[in-house]
Amino acid sequence: MRDAIARALVRVLRILLPARGRHAATPNTTPEPATEPTTPPATRRQWTGPSSTQVRAIFRAEEAQRLTPEQRERWWAAAFAEIGVDYDFPTLNITPVRREVAA
């Protein structure tokens, strides 16, 4: 009984609500009016941060490698401040994801 009611409802809806979209039985053949866009297309914003070579030079500096982790973090923050970038990615408080399992 449910199937018969569902089929009847689907048939009625197909008659009352014709299909639209790309799966429609008869495609829409009326051309859309050509209108010019009112706003210019979005342009890509130029990168304003430091280059990768600058960042690599800061993180791989030999004088920073000899420091303790806390001092190294402060050194990196100072080096980034010199080139006008906020260094807000402290790595000292990161907990290890994997823990050593004693066998």
Backbone torsions as a table, in degrees:
resi	resn	phi	psi	omega
1	MET	NA	-41.4	179.9
2	ARG	-62.6	-40.0	-178.8
3	ASP	-63.5	-40.7	179.5
4	ALA	-64.8	-40.8	178.9
5	ILE	-66.9	-42.0	179.9
6	ALA	-64.5	-42.9	178.1
7	ARG	-63.1	-41.4	179.1
8	ALA	-64.2	-41.4	178.7
9	LEU	-64.6	-40.6	178.2
10	VAL	-64.1	-41.9	179.0
11	ARG	-63.1	-43.1	179.7
12	VAL	-64.3	-42.9	179.8
13	LEU	-65.6	-35.7	178.0
14	ARG	-65.8	-33.6	178.4
15	ILE	-73.7	-44.1	-176.3
16	LEU	-76.8	-37.2	-177.3
17	LEU	-116.7	96.6	-179.7
18	PRO	-66.8	153.2	-178.6
19	ALA	-67.8	143.3	175.8
20	ARG	-129.8	164.7	178.2
21	GLY	95.8	-166.8	-174.6
22	ARG	-75.1	-12.3	178.1
23	HIS	-99.9	15.2	179.9
24	ALA	-68.8	149.5	-178.8
25	ALA	-69.1	-40.3	177.7
26	THR	-115.7	117.6	-177.4
27	PRO	-69.1	151.1	177.8
28	ASN	-74.2	116.7	-175.8
29	THR	-99.8	-3.6	179.5
30	THR	-78.8	127.6	-178.9
31	PRO	-71.9	145.8	177.5
32	GLU	-77.4	140.3	179.7
33	PRO	-65.5	137.9	-179.5
34	ALA	-80.0	118.5	177.3
35	THR	-123.6	143.8	178.5
36	GLU	-82.4	143.3	179.7
37	PRO	-66.1	141.5	-178.4
38	THR	-81.8	-24.6	178.2
39	THR	-114.3	147.1	178.5
40	PRO	-68.2	154.3	179.4
41	PRO	-63.2	148.2	-178.8
42	ALA	-66.6	132.7	177.8
43	THR	-100.1	153.4	180.0
44	ARG	-75.2	135.5	179.2
45	ARG	-80.0	137.5	-179.3
46	GLN	-70.3	148.2	179.1
47	TRP	-70.7	126.7	-177.2
48	THR	-108.4	-2.0	-178.7
49	GLY	-85.7	-179.2	-179.6
50	PRO	-71.5	157.8	178.5
51	SER	-78.0	165.2	-178.8
52	SER	-66.1	-32.2	179.1
53	THR	-68.1	-36.3	176.8
54	GLN	-64.9	-43.6	-178.1
55	VAL	-67.7	-41.7	178.1
56	ARG	-62.4	-39.8	179.5
57	ALA	-62.9	-36.4	179.5
58	ILE	-69.6	-47.8	-176.0
59	PHE	-73.4	-24.7	-178.1
60	ARG	-103.8	12.2	-179.7
61	ALA	-62.8	134.3	-177.0
62	GLU	-65.9	-36.3	-178.6
63	GLU	-67.1	-25.0	178.2
64	ALA	-81.4	-24.3	-177.5
65	GLN	-70.4	-24.2	-178.7
66	ARG	-84.8	-4.1	-176.7
67	LEU	-88.9	164.3	174.1
68	THR	-71.4	163.6	-178.8
69	PRO	-57.5	-39.5	179.0
70	GLU	-66.1	-43.3	179.0
71	GLN	-66.6	-38.1	-180.0
72	ARG	-63.3	-40.6	178.7
73	GLU	-62.3	-43.4	178.2
74	ARG	-66.4	-36.8	179.2
75	TRP	-64.2	-43.4	177.8
76	TRP	-61.5	-44.7	179.5
77	ALA	-60.4	-40.7	179.1
78	ALA	-67.6	-39.8	179.9
79	ALA	-65.6	-39.9	177.2
80	PHE	-68.4	-36.2	178.2
81	ALA	-63.8	-32.7	178.7
82	GLU	-63.6	-31.4	179.3
83	ILE	-97.8	6.2	173.7
84	GLY	85.5	28.0	-179.2
85	VAL	-120.6	134.7	175.1
86	ASP	-76.9	126.2	177.3
87	TYR	-97.6	97.9	-177.5
88	ASP	-118.7	36.4	179.2
89	PHE	-123.1	67.0	-179.6
90	PRO	-66.0	135.5	-177.0
91	THR	-106.0	1.1	-177.3
92	LEU	-75.1	-28.4	-175.4
93	ASN	-94.3	11.2	-179.3
94	ILE	-79.5	125.3	178.2
95	THR	-86.0	144.5	-179.0
96	PRO	-66.1	140.8	-179.7
97	VAL	-78.0	-44.7	179.4
98	ARG	-99.8	139.3	177.4
99	ARG	-114.6	144.2	179.2
100	GLU	-66.7	132.3	178.3
101	VAL	-103.5	121.0	179.2
102	ALA	-72.8	125.9	-178.7
103	ALA	-94.1	NA	NA
